[in-house]
């Protein structure tokens, strides 16, 4: 008997493999089986309200410099939602020069507003909104040579009529998954909850990611993150924000792409377009009190 070879029937091998696979799934932490099938995450950086007008220590300039060179990944690309006619930014020659610089350095230049102030699109008449959108598109074509494809409503305020107006002008609305909640704060311009805020919001986004409810573009899952490039505190601490994003992703055991941030304009724009919102029904929740105010 010592020289005999015992052959396992093929069906037995197949059964054993199925049994091992089932045991593996049962022993995984809750949700891990679903996560194993999801594409890794790449952070899609966006900025609102700029460009900044300041002649010295300009926040937009500081952010552009940090995107180009930082401790985590150089030559990052972002989407800048610009206010093309803001009295203290895009409506000035310095602001227009920064819009040209953003485009020249490979970023996506998008539209936030084309009014003197940070006007609410939802509260405008359709005629007025159409007029400002037409102006904004023309402004960006004049500065960059390219018609914008993306828009983000000021105050996150939109409805079905707003979306219809955007579509009529060839614009797609991009909201956000994470928000630094760094809208300009005067006098007391700082944040004590940078990390806890990002951790909380990414934990909520993780549920959608694990459920396969987020788009996959070029083999990765874009996670949209929103900052304000007119905020001097954000500009000074932006490299720290990049590190926080990587850190909280590791803490939540979210796999990141080999390049955790976008560094190619075409890939960035494809990801942003895929993440855009066509109807109020498929929109992600708005950050903070804005969800309570507009999406009730």
Secondary structure by P-SEA (a helix, b strand, c coil): cccbbbbccaaaaaaaaaaaaaaaaaacccaaaaaaaccbbbbbbbbcccccccccccaaaaaaaaaaccccccbbbbbbbcccccccccccaaaaaaaaaaaaabbbbbbccccccccccccccaaaaaaaaaaaaaaaaaaccccccccccccccccaaaaaaaaaabbbbbbbcccccccccccccccccaaaaaaaaaaaaaaaaaaccccccccbbbbbbbbbcccaaaaaaaaaaaaaaaaaaaaaccccccccccccaaaaaaaaaaaccccccccccccccccccccc
